[in-house]
Amino acid sequence: MTGYPKPPFPEQQQSMPGQTAAMDPRPDHGEESYRGSGRLQGKRALITGGDSGIGRAVAIAFAREGADVLISYLDEDEDARDTARWVEKAGRKAVLVPGDIQSPEHCRKLVQQAVSDLGGIDILVNNAAHQATFEDIADISDDEWQLTFAVNIHAMFYLTKAAVAHMSPGSAIINTASVNSDMPNPTLLAYATTKGAIQNFTGGLAQMLAGKGIRANAVAPGPIWTPLIPSTMPADTVANFGKQVPMKRPGQPAELATAYVMLADPLSSYVSGATIAVTGGKPIL
């Protein structure tokens, strides 16, 4: 067991998409703990949602393993600049690109910018996500349903399609799924539905790209302490977030980073079509 804090936390809420600095306790992204060993030396990575949470932890880990990183984010400039600072402190290049990945054109722009600014793309991490909490299906508007699918699964298709055209054998695509892929939380109906689609998309994509030597895998986190939580859930739920898993606490973004590094590592050349569960002890089937 680690020394990470367990709930109850202070009741707190933020407006979407949330900010790291306003969270109590502050998430651990591995800034002080992650030590690289050159596993991704010279690689070029595009990470969506790379400004905070899981995306920030992955960006820091990738940089310390030797990769340059393009950080895609919506409009959280302060968080994005902080992530870039850690990437650059590791001696790697950080490119910040704000914008809405609901747009197919913006997704294609992200890939083109990775190619032009980083010199290519070897790793695509489809991590950005939207969620909102509803107690009744009648409360989910058509626009909310469509927004969730546009951000969580449609953008993944646009980005992957654009990136594959620039990828060489040995490249990797890593998608962020969820424990909700197999065990949907009814109050996160739209989000959970997209996460099931992501797991299915990843399995099919791995088979489709195998002949090109490009791997596709997913990471399925359990409850993780990120700005998405206080900005999308009721304050009382946030205060007790993570109690439902065997470890009785939410995971920290830093605790997922090594899973993404392993899946990006060229030495994992036989690992494709897999879903790595990082769930605090809660099994997924």
C-alpha positions in Angstrom: 0.0 0.0 0.0 1.1 3.6 -0.7 0.7 6.7 1.4 -1.8 8.2 -0.9 -4.8 9.8 0.9 -8.1 8.1 1.3 -11.5 9.6 1.3 -13.4 11.4 2.7 -12.0 14.4 1.0 -13.3 18.0 1.3 -16.5 18.5 -0.6 -15.6 20.4 -3.7 -16.9 21.2 -7.2 -15.6 23.0 -10.2 -17.0 24.1 -13.5 -16.0 21.9 -16.5 -13.4 21.0 -17.5 -11.8 21.6 -14.1 -8.3 22.7 -13.0 -5.6 20.8 -11.1 -4.6 23.7 -8.8 -8.1 23.8 -7.3 -8.2 20.2 -6.3 -7.8 19.1 -2.6 -5.8 16.9 -2.3 -3.7 17.7 -5.3 -3.2 14.7 -7.7 0.1 13.0 -8.1 1.3 12.9 -11.7 4.7 11.4 -10.9 6.5 14.8 -11.0 8.7 13.9 -8.1 8.8 10.1 -8.4 8.9 8.9 -12.0 12.4 7.8 -13.2 12.9 7.0 -16.8 15.3 4.6 -18.4 15.3 5.5 -22.1 12.5 3.1 -23.2 11.0 5.7 -25.7 14.2 7.5 -26.7 13.7 9.5 -29.9 9.9 8.7 -30.1 7.3 11.3 -31.0 3.9 11.2 -29.1 0.6 12.9 -29.5 -1.4 12.8 -26.3 -5.0 14.2 -26.1 -6.1 15.5 -22.8 -2.4 15.9 -22.0 -2.8 19.0 -19.8 -3.9 17.3 -16.6 -4.8 14.0 -14.9 -3.8 10.8 -16.7 -2.7 12.7 -19.8 -0.2 14.8 -17.7 1.2 11.8 -16.0 1.7 10.0 -19.3 3.3 13.1 -20.9 5.8 13.4 -18.0 6.6 9.6 -18.1 7.0 9.6 -21.9 9.4 12.6 -21.7 11.5 11.0 -19.0 11.7 7.9 -21.2 13.0 10.1 -24.0 10.0 11.1 -26.1 9.0 14.5 -27.5 5.3 15.2 -26.9 2.5 17.1 -28.5 -0.1 18.0 -25.8 -3.6 18.4 -27.1 -6.1 20.0 -24.7 -9.4 22.0 -24.9 -8.7 25.4 -23.2 -7.0 24.6 -19.9 -3.9 26.8 -20.7 -2.5 27.0 -17.2 -2.5 23.2 -16.7 -1.1 22.7 -20.2 1.8 25.1 -19.6 2.6 23.3 -16.3 2.7 19.9 -18.1 4.9 21.4 -20.8 7.3 22.7 -18.2 7.8 19.2 -16.8 8.3 17.8 -20.3 10.9 20.4 -21.1 12.6 19.9 -17.7 13.2 16.3 -18.8 15.0 17.7 -21.8 12.3 16.9 -24.4 10.2 19.0 -26.7 6.7 20.0 -25.8 4.2 21.4 -28.3 0.9 22.8 -26.9 -2.2 22.7 -29.2 -5.5 23.9 -27.7 -8.8 23.1 -29.5 -11.9 21.0 -29.6 -11.4 17.4 -30.8 -15.1 17.2 -31.6 -14.0 18.7 -34.9 -12.6 16.2 -37.5 -10.6 19.1 -39.0 -9.0 19.8 -35.6 -8.1 16.1 -35.2 -6.4 16.1 -38.5 -4.6 19.4 -37.7 -3.2 17.8 -34.5 -1.7 14.9 -36.4 -0.3 17.3 -39.1 1.2 19.5 -36.4 2.8 16.5 -34.7 4.4 15.5 -38.0 5.6 19.1 -38.7 6.7 20.1 -35.2 8.0 16.8 -33.9 9.2 15.3 -37.2 6.7 12.4 -37.2 4.4 10.4 -35.0 5.2 7.1 -33.3 2.7 7.0 -30.5 -0.9 8.2 -30.3 -2.6 8.3 -26.9 -6.3 8.8 -27.2 -7.0 10.0 -23.7 -9.3 13.0 -23.7 -12.8 12.4 -22.5 -16.1 14.0 -21.6 -18.5 12.8 -18.9 -21.5 14.1 -16.9 -23.6 12.6 -14.1 -27.3 12.0 -14.5 -29.7 10.1 -12.3 -32.4 9.5 -15.0 -32.2 8.9 -18.7 -34.8 11.7 -19.2 -32.3 14.2 -17.9 -29.7 13.3 -20.7 -30.3 15.8 -23.5 -29.7 14.9 -27.1 -26.9 17.4 -27.2 -25.2 15.8 -24.1 -25.4 12.4 -25.6 -23.9 13.5 -28.9 -21.2 15.6 -27.2 -20.1 12.5 -25.2 -19.8 10.4 -28.3 -18.1 13.1 -30.3 -15.3 13.6 -27.8 -14.9 10.1 -26.6 -15.2 7.9 -29.6 -15.7 9.9 -32.8 -12.5 11.9 -32.2 -10.6 8.7 -31.5 -11.6 7.5 -35.0 -10.6 10.8 -36.7 -7.2 10.9 -34.8 -6.4 7.3 -35.4 -7.2 7.4 -39.1 -5.1 10.5 -39.6 -2.2 9.2 -37.5 -1.9 5.7 -39.1 -1.1 7.3 -42.4 2.1 8.7 -40.8 3.1 5.7 -38.7 5.8 3.1 -39.3 6.0 -0.5 -38.1 6.6 -0.5 -34.4 4.3 2.5 -33.8 1.7 2.3 -31.0 -1.9 3.5 -30.4 -3.1 3.5 -26.8 -6.7 4.3 -26.0 -8.0 5.1 -22.5 -11.0 2.9 -21.8 -12.4 2.4 -18.3 -13.7 0.0 -15.7 -17.0 1.3 -17.0 -16.3 -0.6 -20.3 -17.4 -3.8 -18.5 -19.2 -2.6 -15.4 -21.1 0.6 -16.4 -22.1 3.1 -13.7 -25.7 3.9 -14.4 -25.2 7.6 -13.5 -22.5 7.8 -16.2 -24.6 6.1 -18.9 -23.4 8.1 -21.9 -19.7 8.0 -20.8 -19.9 4.3 -19.9 -21.4 3.5 -23.3 -18.6 5.2 -25.1 -16.0 3.4 -23.0 -17.5 0.1 -24.1 -17.2 1.2 -27.7 -13.6 2.2 -27.1 -12.7 -1.3 -25.9 -14.4 -2.8 -28.9 -12.8 -0.3 -31.3 -9.4 -1.2 -29.9 -9.8 -4.9 -30.3 -10.9 -4.6 -33.9 -8.2 -1.9 -34.7 -5.4 -4.2 -33.4 -6.4 -6.8 -35.9 -6.8 -4.4 -38.7 -3.4 -2.8 -38.2 -1.4 -6.0 -37.4 -0.2 -6.3 -40.9 1.2 -2.8 -40.8 3.2 -3.6 -37.7 1.2 -1.0 -35.7 -0.1 -2.0 -32.3 -3.4 -0.9 -30.7 -4.1 -1.4 -27.0 -6.2 0.1 -24.2 -5.8 1.0 -20.5 -8.9 0.6 -18.4 -8.6 2.8 -15.3 -10.8 2.5 -12.3 -11.7 5.7 -10.3 -8.8 8.1 -10.8 -8.3 11.5 -9.0 -8.3 14.0 -11.9 -10.0 17.4 -12.6 -12.8 15.5 -14.4 -14.1 14.3 -11.0 -14.9 17.5 -9.2 -16.0 19.2 -12.4 -18.6 16.5 -13.3 -19.8 14.9 -10.1 -21.9 16.0 -7.1 -19.8 17.4 -4.2 -20.8 14.5 -1.8 -19.8 11.9 -4.4 -16.5 13.7 -4.9 -15.8 13.6 -1.1 -16.1 9.8 -1.1 -14.7 9.1 -4.5 -12.9 5.8 -4.8 -14.3 4.2 -1.7 -16.1 1.5 -3.8 -12.9 -0.3 -4.9 -11.0 -2.8 -2.7 -8.1 -0.2 -2.0 -10.8 2.2 -0.7 -9.3 5.2 -2.5 -9.1 6.7 -5.9 -6.0 5.9 -8.0 -3.5 8.7 -8.7 -2.6 9.6 -12.3 1.0 8.6 -11.6 -0.1 5.0 -10.9 -1.2 4.6 -14.6 1.8 6.0 -16.3 3.8 2.8 -16.4 1.0 1.0 -18.1 1.1 3.5 -21.0 4.9 3.3 -21.1 4.8 -0.4 -21.4 2.3 -0.3 -24.2 4.3 2.4 -26.0 7.6 0.5 -25.6 8.8 -1.1 -28.9 10.0 -4.1 -26.9 6.3 -4.9 -26.3 6.0 -5.7 -29.9 3.7 -8.8 -29.3 1.2 -6.9 -27.1 -1.7 -5.8 -29.2 -5.4 -6.0 -28.8 -5.0 -6.0 -25.0 -6.8 -4.0 -22.3 -4.7 -3.3 -19.2 -6.8 -2.9 -16.1 -5.7 -0.4 -13.5 -8.7 -0.5 -11.2 -7.6 -0.6 -7.6 -8.4 -4.3 -7.3 -11.8 -4.3 -8.9 -11.8 -7.0 -11.6 -13.0 -6.5 -15.1 -14.1 -9.4 -17.3 
